[in-house]
Amino acid sequence: MKTILLALFILSTALIANAQKDTVWRKGGLLSLNLSQVSFTNWAGGGQNSVAGNALVNYFASYKRGKIAWDNYIDLGYGILMQGKNAHLIKSDDKIDLTSKFGRQASKHWYYSALANFRSQFAAGYNYPNDQDVISKFFAPAYVTVGLGMDYKPGKNFSLFLSPASARFIFVLDNDLSDKGAYGVDPGEKVRTEFGALLKAIYNKDIATNINLMTSLDLYSNYLDKPQNIDVNWQMLLGLKVSKFISASISAQLLYDDNTQLTFYKDDGVTVDHTGPGTQFKEVIGIGFAYKFTRYGTR
């Protein structure tokens, strides 16, 4: 079921886009592959051999014709790291984030709009250094959000979607994680349903020659349970083009989800102090092969 849902989401977007042969599209994105390797032989200063790789795909396709506007975003990332002798591969990045927003113009800058968003990951995550303790998987968790509201679009680089009526479904389709009540589901249940308000802001612009900034902010309040605890998802991708196929990228993500229980340790790094929700932050910096593009056309 989970694979079918994801496949249908991607396939439907592609089929509809290709079917609109007489429409105007603006498409663009960044494809990047970063690799690094460190090796030591009889090195007096010490150190560990390491190999790391990170790939990301950031793509958008926006359609505008008459009073109709349709915006689609794909944000994918995956990274691995292997360090030291006899080391196992460790996941350093893992992200699937798909958004589709459809609107009809109500006034100069406002649109009646509907939005759908899907977030999950590709592979299992572990509670390192314990590589047997699985704490996440594909569709465990997965977040599906759908909402109706108004979209403010003063130009092609910025949009602000406001929805007072949004449903969010949290899927944990893994028996062990479900039995533990991970990610806010009731123990033994596979889905948690929420209903609340959503704010989603997106900004995408070339801020200087060969420098592009893509950032988004999601704020969600669940009317049904502690509406004062706002879930936050902020993402940023800064792409710096060095040459046609060489670039640097800096990505960051800040998360706060009241349903996600984190483990906090005392100063010794071993003794558990407490568990509970907290702010999560991730940063990925890479230099490598990249392809950035923006296109306009009827398809």
Backbone as numpy.savetxt, mean C-alpha at the origin, in Angstrom:
# Nx Ny Nz CAx CAy CAz Cx Cy Cz
-11.11 -18.46 -3.11 -11.93 -17.25 -3.11 -11.08 -15.99 -3.11
-10.04 -15.97 -2.25 -9.22 -14.77 -2.14 -8.48 -14.49 -3.44
-7.98 -15.54 -4.10 -7.28 -15.36 -5.36 -8.23 -14.87 -6.45
-9.44 -15.40 -6.45 -10.44 -15.01 -7.45 -10.81 -13.54 -7.31
-11.00 -13.07 -6.06 -11.36 -11.68 -5.83 -10.29 -10.73 -6.35
-9.04 -11.03 -6.05 -7.95 -10.18 -6.50 -7.83 -10.20 -8.02
-7.96 -11.38 -8.62 -7.86 -11.50 -10.08 -8.98 -10.72 -10.77
-10.20 -10.80 -10.23 -11.32 -10.09 -10.83 -11.13 -8.59 -10.75
-10.57 -8.11 -9.62 -10.35 -6.68 -9.45 -9.39 -6.15 -10.52
-8.28 -6.85 -10.71 -7.28 -6.41 -11.69 -7.79 -6.59 -13.12
-8.42 -7.74 -13.37 -8.88 -8.04 -14.73 -9.97 -7.08 -15.18
-10.91 -6.75 -14.29 -12.01 -5.86 -14.67 -11.48 -4.48 -15.02
-10.50 -4.00 -14.27 -9.91 -2.69 -14.57 -9.26 -2.69 -15.94
-8.51 -3.74 -16.25 -7.82 -3.82 -17.54 -8.80 -3.92 -18.70
-9.84 -4.73 -18.56 -10.79 -4.94 -19.64 -11.59 -3.68 -19.94
-12.03 -2.98 -18.89 -12.81 -1.77 -19.11 -11.97 -0.69 -19.75
-10.70 -0.58 -19.30 -9.81 0.43 -19.86 -9.60 0.20 -21.35
-9.37 -1.03 -21.74 -9.14 -1.32 -23.16 -10.40 -1.20 -23.99
-11.54 -1.36 -23.37 -12.79 -1.27 -24.11 -13.13 0.17 -24.49
-12.62 1.15 -23.72 -12.94 2.54 -23.97 -11.97 3.12 -25.01
-12.12 2.75 -26.26 -11.16 3.12 -27.28 -11.27 4.59 -27.66
-12.41 5.21 -27.39 -12.58 6.59 -27.80 -12.46 7.55 -26.63
-11.88 7.13 -25.55 -11.79 7.97 -24.37 -10.36 8.46 -24.18
-10.23 9.49 -23.33 -8.95 10.11 -23.07 -8.41 9.63 -21.74
-7.19 9.10 -21.77 -6.54 8.57 -20.57 -5.24 9.30 -20.30
-4.92 9.43 -19.06 -3.60 9.88 -18.61 -3.03 8.76 -17.75
-1.89 8.21 -18.18 -1.31 7.06 -17.50 0.15 7.36 -17.16
0.62 6.74 -16.09 2.02 6.92 -15.73 2.39 6.07 -14.54
3.66 6.09 -14.23 4.09 5.32 -13.08 5.59 5.18 -13.00
6.00 4.37 -12.04 7.41 4.11 -11.80 7.59 2.62 -11.55
8.47 2.00 -12.33 8.85 0.61 -12.14 10.30 0.60 -11.70
10.61 -0.06 -10.58 11.96 0.05 -10.03 12.42 -1.30 -9.49
13.72 -1.59 -9.70 14.36 -2.79 -9.15 15.71 -2.37 -8.58
15.86 -2.54 -7.27 17.08 -2.14 -6.57 17.76 -3.37 -6.00
19.06 -3.50 -6.23 19.84 -4.64 -5.75 21.07 -4.14 -5.02
21.47 -4.85 -3.97 22.71 -4.52 -3.27 23.35 -5.80 -2.75
24.70 -5.78 -2.66 25.45 -6.95 -2.21 26.72 -6.49 -1.51
27.00 -7.12 -0.35 28.21 -6.83 0.41 28.90 -8.15 0.71
30.22 -8.21 0.45 30.98 -9.45 0.69 32.29 -9.10 1.40
32.65 -9.93 2.41 33.89 -9.75 3.16 34.75 -11.01 3.09
36.04 -10.83 2.96 36.99 -11.94 3.03 38.18 -11.47 3.88
38.36 -12.12 5.03 39.45 -11.76 5.95 39.46 -10.26 6.24
38.32 -9.72 6.52 38.18 -8.28 6.74 38.37 -7.95 8.22
39.47 -7.23 8.52 39.82 -6.98 9.92 38.78 -6.17 10.66
38.06 -5.31 9.94 37.07 -4.47 10.60 35.78 -5.19 10.93
35.64 -6.44 10.46 34.43 -7.19 10.75 33.29 -6.84 9.81
32.23 -7.61 9.89 31.07 -7.40 9.05 30.48 -8.72 8.59
29.30 -8.64 8.02 28.60 -9.83 7.54 28.25 -9.66 6.07
28.40 -10.76 5.32 27.97 -10.76 3.93 26.46 -10.55 3.86
26.01 -9.85 2.84 24.58 -9.63 2.71 24.20 -9.45 1.25
22.97 -9.84 0.92 22.38 -9.63 -0.39 20.97 -9.11 -0.17
20.59 -8.07 -0.89 19.27 -7.50 -0.72 18.70 -7.07 -2.06
17.41 -7.15 -2.18 16.74 -6.72 -3.40 15.37 -6.16 -3.07
14.94 -5.18 -3.83 13.64 -4.55 -3.60 13.05 -4.14 -4.94
11.80 -4.49 -5.16 11.10 -4.12 -6.39 9.82 -3.37 -6.04
9.48 -2.38 -6.85 8.24 -1.66 -6.62 7.60 -1.30 -7.96
6.29 -1.25 -7.93 5.49 -0.84 -9.08 4.48 0.18 -8.59
4.56 1.39 -9.12 3.61 2.45 -8.77 3.01 2.95 -10.08
1.71 2.71 -10.28 1.07 2.97 -11.58 -0.27 3.66 -11.36
-0.58 4.60 -12.25 -1.90 5.23 -12.21 -2.46 5.33 -13.62
-3.78 5.28 -13.71 -4.49 5.46 -14.98 -5.74 6.28 -14.69
-5.80 7.49 -15.25 -6.92 8.41 -14.99 -7.64 8.72 -16.30
-8.96 8.63 -16.24 -9.80 8.87 -17.41 -10.70 10.07 -17.13
-10.80 10.98 -18.09 -11.67 12.16 -17.94 -12.32 12.44 -19.28
-13.64 12.40 -19.28 -14.39 12.74 -20.48 -15.73 13.33 -20.07
-15.98 14.57 -20.48 -17.21 15.22 -20.07 -17.26 15.37 -18.56
-18.34 14.91 -17.97 -18.50 15.01 -16.52 -18.04 13.76 -15.78
-17.52 12.79 -16.52 -17.11 11.52 -15.92 -15.61 11.53 -15.66
-15.23 11.06 -14.47 -13.82 10.91 -14.11 -13.63 9.56 -13.44
-12.55 8.90 -13.82 -12.26 7.58 -13.26 -10.76 7.48 -13.01
-10.38 7.26 -11.76 -8.97 7.21 -11.37 -8.65 5.84 -10.79
-7.52 5.26 -11.22 -7.08 3.95 -10.75 -5.62 4.02 -10.35
-5.30 3.35 -9.23 -3.94 3.37 -8.71 -3.52 1.95 -8.31
-2.31 1.58 -8.67 -1.72 0.30 -8.26 -0.39 0.60 -7.58
-0.24 0.11 -6.36 0.99 0.31 -5.60 1.44 -1.03 -5.04
2.54 -1.56 -5.61 3.04 -2.88 -5.22 4.49 -2.76 -4.79
4.88 -3.53 -3.78 6.26 -3.54 -3.34 6.64 -4.85 -2.73
7.87 -5.30 -3.00 8.36 -6.54 -2.39 9.88 -6.47 -2.28
10.40 -6.86 -1.12 11.84 -6.84 -0.90 12.29 -8.02 -0.07
13.55 -8.45 -0.28 14.12 -9.56 0.47 15.53 -9.19 0.91
15.96 -9.84 2.00 17.30 -9.60 2.55 17.86 -10.91 3.05
19.13 -11.16 2.75 19.83 -12.32 3.30 21.16 -11.83 3.86
21.38 -12.09 5.15 22.56 -11.56 5.81 23.24 -12.63 6.64
24.58 -12.71 6.54 25.35 -13.66 7.34 25.39 -15.04 6.70
26.23 -15.91 7.26 26.36 -17.27 6.76 25.13 -18.10 7.11
24.74 -18.98 6.19 23.61 -19.89 6.39 22.32 -19.14 6.76
22.21 -17.92 6.28 21.04 -17.12 6.62 19.87 -17.45 5.71
18.67 -17.29 6.25 17.46 -17.48 5.46 17.06 -16.14 4.85
16.28 -16.22 3.79 15.74 -15.00 3.20 14.75 -14.36 4.16
14.88 -13.08 4.36 14.00 -12.31 5.24 13.26 -11.28 4.39
11.98 -11.17 4.59 11.19 -10.20 3.85 11.42 -8.81 4.43
11.78 -7.86 3.54 12.02 -6.50 3.99 10.94 -5.53 3.53
10.12 -5.93 2.58 9.01 -5.09 2.11 7.98 -6.00 1.47
6.71 -5.67 1.63 5.64 -6.49 1.06 4.35 -5.69 1.08
3.86 -5.31 -0.10 2.68 -4.44 -0.13 1.88 -4.64 -1.39
0.57 -4.74 -1.24 -0.40 -4.69 -2.34 -1.43 -3.63 -1.98
-1.58 -2.62 -2.82 -2.54 -1.55 -2.54 -3.17 -1.12 -3.86
-4.47 -1.40 -4.03 -5.19 -1.11 -5.27 -6.37 -0.19 -4.96
-6.52 0.87 -5.74 -7.61 1.81 -5.53 -8.26 2.16 -6.86
-9.59 2.19 -6.87 -10.34 2.63 -8.03 -11.43 3.60 -7.55
-11.52 4.74 -8.23 -12.47 5.79 -7.82 -13.19 6.31 -9.05
-14.52 6.28 -9.01 -15.34 6.69 -10.14 -16.25 7.84 -9.71
-16.30 8.90 -10.55 -17.11 10.04 -10.15 -17.80 10.73 -11.32
-18.85 11.47 -10.97 -19.57 12.31 -11.93 -19.56 13.73 -11.40
-19.21 14.67 -12.25 -19.03 16.05 -11.84 -20.32 16.67 -11.33
-20.22 17.32 -10.13 -21.36 18.01 -9.55 -21.23 19.52 -9.69
-20.00 20.03 -9.60 -19.71 21.45 -9.79 -18.30 21.54 -10.36
-17.71 22.74 -10.33 -16.43 22.94 -11.00 -15.36 21.98 -10.50
-15.24 21.81 -9.17 -14.18 20.98 -8.61 -14.69 19.79 -7.80
-16.00 19.60 -7.73 -16.56 18.53 -6.90 -17.24 17.47 -7.75
-17.11 16.20 -7.30 -17.68 15.06 -8.01 -18.43 14.16 -7.01
-19.61 13.68 -7.43 -20.23 12.58 -6.71 -19.40 11.33 -7.02
-18.92 10.63 -5.99 -17.94 9.58 -6.26 -18.17 8.32 -5.44
-17.67 7.22 -5.99 -17.61 5.94 -5.30 -16.18 5.44 -5.35
-15.71 4.86 -4.25 -14.32 4.43 -4.15 -14.27 2.99 -3.65
-13.31 2.23 -4.19 -13.03 0.87 -3.70 -11.52 0.74 -3.53
-11.11 0.14 -2.41 -9.69 -0.03 -2.12 -9.45 -1.43 -1.57
-8.33 -2.02 -2.01 -7.92 -3.34 -1.53 -6.47 -3.27 -1.07
-6.18 -3.78 0.14 -4.81 -3.82 0.66 -4.52 -5.20 1.24
-3.37 -5.74 0.90 -2.91 -6.99 1.50 -1.41 -7.11 1.24
-0.91 -8.35 1.19 0.51 -8.61 0.98 0.67 -9.88 0.16
1.89 -10.10 -0.38 2.13 -11.25 -1.24 2.46 -12.53 -0.46
3.32 -12.42 0.53 3.90 -13.61 1.17 3.72 -13.57 2.68
4.04 -14.71 3.30 3.92 -14.82 4.75 4.95 -13.95 5.46
4.57 -13.40 6.60 5.48 -12.65 7.45 5.69 -13.40 8.75
6.90 -13.30 9.31 7.26 -14.06 10.50 7.68 -13.13 11.63
7.58 -13.65 12.83 7.98 -12.91 14.02 9.48 -13.12 14.25
10.30 -12.51 13.38 11.75 -12.71 13.44 12.30 -12.26 14.79
13.34 -12.98 15.32 14.15 -14.01 14.64 13.52 -15.40 14.58
12.31 -15.57 15.09 11.62 -16.85 15.01 10.97 -16.97 13.64
11.59 -17.76 12.74 11.07 -17.88 11.39 10.06 -19.01 11.24
9.53 -19.48 12.37 8.47 -20.47 12.36 7.12 -19.88 12.81
7.17 -18.71 13.40 5.98 -18.07 13.94 5.38 -17.13 12.89
4.37 -17.61 12.18 3.74 -16.83 11.12 2.79 -15.81 11.74
2.97 -14.53 11.38 2.11 -13.48 11.93 1.25 -12.80 10.87
1.48 -13.12 9.57 0.66 -12.56 8.51 0.85 -13.38 7.24
-0.14 -13.29 6.35 -0.11 -13.98 5.07 -0.92 -13.18 4.06
-0.92 -13.66 2.80 -1.82 -13.09 1.81 -3.26 -13.30 2.27
-4.03 -12.24 2.30 -5.41 -12.23 2.80 -5.48 -12.54 4.29
-4.41 -12.33 5.02 -4.43 -12.47 6.47 -3.37 -11.52 7.06
-3.64 -10.21 7.08 -4.97 -9.65 6.79 -5.08 -9.14 5.36
-6.33 -8.83 4.98 -6.64 -8.07 3.78 -7.73 -7.08 4.14
-7.63 -5.89 3.59 -8.60 -4.84 3.89 -9.31 -4.44 2.60
-10.62 -4.51 2.60 -11.43 -4.08 1.47 -12.33 -2.94 1.96
-12.19 -1.77 1.34 -12.97 -0.60 1.74 -13.75 -0.09 0.54
-15.04 0.15 0.74 -15.89 0.74 -0.30 -16.65 1.90 0.33
-16.77 3.00 -0.43 -17.43 4.17 0.13 -18.08 5.04 -0.92
-19.09 5.79 -0.50 -19.77 6.77 -1.32 -19.58 8.14 -0.71
-19.32 9.15 -1.57 -19.12 10.48 -1.03 -18.85 11.49 -2.11
-18.09 12.52 -1.74 -17.74 13.59 -2.65 -16.23 13.64 -2.82
-15.82 13.97 -4.04 -14.40 14.03 -4.37 -14.06 15.45 -4.84
-13.09 16.06 -4.17 -12.66 17.41 -4.52 -11.41 17.32 -5.37
-11.48 17.84 -6.62 -10.37 17.74 -7.56 -10.11 19.11 -8.19
-9.27 19.93 -7.56 -8.98 21.26 -8.11 -8.05 21.22 -9.31
-7.39 20.09 -9.54 -6.48 19.94 -10.68 -6.11 18.48 -10.83
-5.22 18.21 -11.79 -4.88 16.83 -12.08 -3.92 16.22 -11.06
-3.32 17.05 -10.18 -2.31 16.54 -9.26 -2.84 16.20 -7.87
-4.05 16.64 -7.54 -4.54 16.46 -6.16 -6.01 16.08 -6.18
-6.37 15.19 -5.25 -7.78 14.87 -5.04 -8.01 14.58 -3.56
-9.21 14.92 -3.08 -9.59 14.70 -1.69 -10.97 14.06 -1.68
-11.02 12.78 -1.29 -12.28 12.04 -1.25 -12.80 12.03 0.18
-14.06 12.44 0.35 -14.70 12.49 1.67 -15.95 11.62 1.63
-16.00 10.64 2.51 -17.14 9.72 2.54 -17.66 9.56 3.97
-18.90 9.96 4.23 -19.48 9.72 5.56 -20.08 8.32 5.69
-20.06 7.56 4.59 -20.67 6.23 4.57 -19.73 5.26 3.85
-18.85 4.64 4.62 -17.88 3.70 4.06 -17.90 2.40 4.86
-17.86 1.30 4.15 -17.78 -0.01 4.79 -16.37 -0.55 4.62
-15.82 -1.14 5.67 -14.50 -1.76 5.59 -14.60 -3.19 6.11
-14.03 -4.10 5.35 -14.03 -5.51 5.70 -12.58 -5.96 5.92
-12.31 -6.52 7.08 -10.98 -7.03 7.41 -11.04 -8.54 7.34
-10.28 -9.13 6.39 -10.26 -10.57 6.19 -9.02 -11.17 6.84
-9.20 -12.25 7.57 -8.10 -13.04 8.11 -8.39 -14.49 7.74
-8.00 -14.87 6.50 -8.35 -16.19 5.96 -7.25 -17.20 6.25
-6.82 -17.24 7.49 -5.86 -18.23 7.98 -6.39 -18.74 9.30
-6.50 -20.06 9.44 -7.14 -20.63 10.62 -6.41 -20.28 11.91
-5.08 -20.38 11.90 -4.32 -20.11 13.13 -4.44 -18.65 13.55
-4.29 -17.74 12.61 -4.40 -16.32 12.94 -5.83 -15.95 13.31
-6.80 -16.56 12.62 -8.19 -16.31 12.95 -8.52 -16.78 14.37
-8.02 -17.96 14.74 -8.28 -18.49 16.09 -7.69 -17.59 17.17
-6.61 -16.87 16.83 -5.99 -15.96 17.80 -6.70 -14.61 17.86
-7.64 -14.38 16.95 -8.31 -13.09 16.90 -7.40 -11.99 16.38
-6.50 -12.32 15.45 -5.55 -11.35 14.93 -6.24 -10.28 14.09
-5.70 -9.10 14.12 -6.12 -7.96 13.31 -7.57 -7.55 13.54
-8.06 -7.83 14.75 -9.37 -7.31 15.14 -10.55 -8.22 14.91
-10.37 -9.36 14.23 -11.50 -10.28 14.06 -11.78 -10.98 15.39
-13.01 -11.39 15.59 -13.32 -12.20 16.76 -12.66 -13.57 16.62
-12.13 -14.14 17.72 -11.45 -15.44 17.62 -12.32 -16.48 16.91
-11.74 -17.10 15.89 -12.45 -18.12 15.11 -13.19 -17.57 13.91
-13.34 -16.24 13.83 -14.02 -15.63 12.69 -13.01 -15.24 11.62
-13.47 -15.15 10.38 -12.59 -14.83 9.25 -12.76 -13.41 8.74
-13.83 -12.72 9.13 -14.10 -11.38 8.61 -14.59 -10.48 9.75
-14.09 -9.27 9.77 -14.60 -8.22 10.65 -15.20 -7.13 9.78
-16.41 -6.71 10.09 -17.10 -5.69 9.32 -17.18 -4.39 10.11
-16.80 -3.31 9.44 -16.85 -1.99 10.05 -17.63 -1.04 9.15
-18.18 0.01 9.77 -18.89 1.03 9.00 -18.55 2.38 9.60
-18.09 3.31 8.73 -17.67 4.58 9.28 -17.43 5.63 8.22
-16.55 6.58 8.56 -16.23 7.71 7.69 -14.81 7.55 7.17
-14.61 7.95 5.91 -13.31 7.82 5.26 -12.89 9.14 4.64
-11.63 9.49 4.84 -10.98 10.59 4.13 -9.77 10.02 3.42
-9.67 10.29 2.10 -8.53 9.82 1.33 -8.02 10.96 0.45
-6.78 11.37 0.69 -6.15 12.42 -0.09 -5.00 11.84 -0.89
-4.86 12.26 -2.16 -3.79 11.78 -3.04 -3.16 12.98 -3.74
-1.84 13.03 -3.72 -1.09 14.09 -4.40 0.01 13.45 -5.22
0.08 13.79 -6.50 1.07 13.21 -7.41 1.55 14.30 -8.37
2.86 14.68 -8.27 3.34 15.78 -9.09 4.86 15.69 -9.26
5.35 16.14 -10.41 6.78 16.35 -10.61 7.13 17.66 -9.92
7.78 17.59 -8.75 8.05 18.79 -7.97 9.30 19.51 -8.42
10.11 18.86 -9.24 11.30 19.47 -9.83 11.70 18.62 -11.03
12.67 19.09 -11.78 13.13 18.31 -12.93 13.65 16.95 -12.47
13.06 15.89 -13.02 13.46 14.50 -12.71 13.18 14.09 -11.27
12.27 14.80 -10.59 11.89 14.42 -9.22 10.37 14.38 -9.14
9.83 13.23 -8.78 8.39 13.06 -8.66 8.02 12.70 -7.23
6.94 13.30 -6.74 6.43 13.00 -5.40 5.03 12.44 -5.52
4.82 11.28 -4.92 3.50 10.65 -4.85 3.23 10.37 -3.38
2.16 10.94 -2.84 1.85 10.72 -1.43 0.34 10.60 -1.26
-0.07 9.83 -0.27 -1.50 9.63 0.01 -1.71 9.52 1.51
-2.90 9.90 1.94 -3.27 9.83 3.35 -4.68 9.28 3.46
-4.85 8.21 4.24 -6.15 7.63 4.53 -6.44 7.78 6.02
-7.62 8.31 6.35 -8.09 8.39 7.72 -9.45 7.70 7.79
-9.62 6.81 8.77 -10.88 6.05 8.86 -11.35 6.00 10.31
-12.63 6.30 10.50 -13.26 6.22 11.82 -14.40 5.22 11.75
-14.35 4.21 12.62 -15.37 3.17 12.66 -16.48 3.59 13.62
-17.66 3.91 13.06 -18.79 4.33 13.89 -19.18 3.27 14.92
-18.94 2.00 14.61 -19.47 0.90 15.42 -18.61 0.56 16.62
-17.35 1.02 16.65 -16.45 0.65 17.75 -15.36 1.71 17.91
-15.41 2.44 18.99 -14.40 3.46 19.31 -14.15 4.41 18.14
-15.16 5.16 17.74 -14.99 6.05 16.58 -13.94 7.14 16.80
-13.60 7.42 18.06 -12.59 8.45 18.33 -11.18 7.97 18.01
-10.97 6.66 17.86 -9.66 6.12 17.52 -9.54 6.04 16.00
-8.90 7.01 15.41 -8.80 7.14 13.95 -7.68 6.25 13.42
-8.01 5.39 12.45 -6.98 4.60 11.77 -6.30 5.49 10.73
-4.96 5.40 10.67 -4.16 6.25 9.81 -3.30 5.39 8.89
-3.28 5.75 7.62 -2.38 5.12 6.65 -1.82 6.20 5.74
-0.56 6.60 6.00 0.11 7.62 5.19 1.23 6.95 4.41
1.30 7.23 3.10 2.33 6.66 2.24 2.97 7.75 1.40
4.26 7.56 1.13 5.00 8.53 0.32 6.02 7.79 -0.54
6.11 8.22 -1.81 7.13 7.70 -2.71 7.76 8.88 -3.43
9.08 9.02 -3.27 9.83 10.07 -3.93 10.78 9.41 -4.93
10.58 9.72 -6.20 11.40 9.14 -7.25 12.34 10.17 -7.83
13.65 9.87 -7.88 14.66 10.78 -8.41 15.34 10.11 -9.60
15.15 10.68 -10.77 15.70 10.10 -11.99 17.14 10.56 -12.21
18.06 9.59 -12.28 19.47 9.90 -12.51 19.78 9.87 -14.01
19.32 8.85 -14.69 19.44 8.74 -16.14 18.19 8.03 -16.65
18.20 7.63 -17.91 17.00 7.04 -18.50 16.54 5.82 -17.73
17.46 4.97 -17.28 17.08 3.74 -16.61 17.69 3.58 -15.22
18.29 4.63 -14.69 18.86 4.59 -13.34 18.18 5.67 -12.50
17.71 5.28 -11.32 17.07 6.25 -10.46 17.20 5.83 -9.00
16.87 6.75 -8.13 16.81 6.48 -6.70 15.36 6.67 -6.25
14.97 5.93 -5.25 13.62 6.06 -4.72 13.65 6.00 -3.20
12.79 6.78 -2.61 12.60 6.79 -1.16 11.12 6.60 -0.89
10.79 5.55 -0.19 9.39 5.31 0.15 9.25 5.20 1.65
8.12 5.65 2.15 7.85 5.59 3.59 6.36 5.32 3.79
6.06 4.67 4.91 4.67 4.40 5.25 4.50 4.46 6.76
3.49 5.18 7.20 3.14 5.27 8.62 1.74 4.71 8.79
1.59 3.79 9.74 0.31 3.15 10.00 -0.07 3.26 11.47
-1.35 3.46 11.71 -1.91 3.26 13.04 -3.27 2.61 12.86
-3.43 1.42 13.40 -4.68 0.68 13.32 -5.02 0.18 14.71
-6.13 0.65 15.25 -6.51 0.30 16.62 -6.78 -1.18 16.79
-7.01 -1.90 15.67 -7.27 -3.34 15.76 -6.01 -4.18 15.77
-4.89 -3.61 15.39 -3.64 -4.37 15.29 -2.89 -4.31 16.61
-2.68 -5.46 17.21 -1.99 -5.55 18.49 -0.50 -5.77 18.26
0.33 -4.88 18.79 1.77 -4.97 18.69 2.36 -5.38 20.04
3.56 -5.97 19.99 4.26 -6.36 21.21 5.37 -5.35 21.49
5.35 -4.77 22.68 6.35 -3.79 23.08 7.23 -4.41 24.17
8.56 -4.21 24.02 9.52 -4.84 24.92 10.17 -3.80 25.84
10.67 -4.27 26.94 11.41 -3.42 27.85 12.80 -3.12 27.28
13.61 -2.38 28.03 14.89 -1.92 27.52 15.84 -3.05 27.15
15.65 -4.24 27.76 16.55 -5.35 27.43 16.24 -5.96 26.07
15.12 -5.58 25.46 14.77 -6.08 24.14 14.24 -7.50 24.13
14.07 -8.11 25.30 13.63 -9.49 25.40 12.33 -9.60 26.20
12.29 -8.93 27.33 11.14 -9.01 28.23 9.97 -8.21 27.67
8.80 -8.85 27.57 7.61 -8.18 27.06 7.09 -7.20 28.09
6.91 -5.96 27.68 6.36 -4.93 28.56 4.83 -4.92 28.49
4.30 -4.83 27.25 2.85 -4.85 27.08 2.53 -5.07 25.61
1.29 -5.34 25.33 0.80 -5.44 23.96 -0.34 -4.46 23.76
-0.51 -4.00 22.53 -1.57 -3.06 22.24 -1.32 -2.35 20.93
-2.24 -1.47 20.52 -2.05 -0.74 19.28 -0.92 0.27 19.41
-0.30 0.61 18.30 0.80 1.57 18.31 1.08 2.06 16.90
1.93 3.06 16.80 2.31 3.62 15.51 3.36 2.74 14.85
3.14 2.41 13.59 4.09 1.62 12.80 4.70 2.52 11.72
5.98 2.32 11.46 6.65 3.14 10.45 7.63 2.28 9.66
7.67 2.49 8.36 8.55 1.74 7.46 9.17 2.70 6.46
10.47 2.52 6.18 11.18 3.34 5.20 12.03 2.44 4.32
11.99 2.67 3.01 12.79 1.91 2.06 13.50 2.89 1.13
14.82 2.81 1.06 15.63 3.65 0.19 16.37 2.75 -0.78
16.32 3.07 -2.05 16.98 2.22 -3.04 17.52 3.00 -4.22
18.57 2.46 -4.82 19.15 3.00 -6.06 19.32 1.83 -7.01
18.81 1.96 -8.21 18.92 0.84 -9.13 18.27 1.15 -10.46
17.77 0.10 -11.11 17.15 0.22 -12.42 15.70 0.69 -12.24
15.32 1.64 -13.06 13.96 2.16 -12.95 13.48 2.68 -14.30
12.16 2.68 -14.46 11.53 3.22 -15.66 10.33 4.04 -15.23
10.35 5.33 -15.52 9.28 6.24 -15.16 8.65 6.78 -16.43
7.31 6.88 -16.45 6.64 7.33 -17.67 5.32 8.01 -17.35
4.90 8.88 -18.27 3.57 9.50 -18.26 3.10 9.56 -19.70
1.86 9.10 -19.94 1.34 9.05 -21.30 -0.08 9.59 -21.36
-0.40 10.18 -22.48 -1.75 10.63 -22.77 -2.22 9.93 -24.03
-3.49 9.57 -24.07 -3.97 8.91 -25.28 -5.43 8.59 -25.19
-5.92 7.92 -26.23 -7.33 7.55 -26.29 -7.57 6.15 -25.77
-6.47 5.49 -25.29 -6.64 4.15 -24.73 -5.80 4.03 -23.50
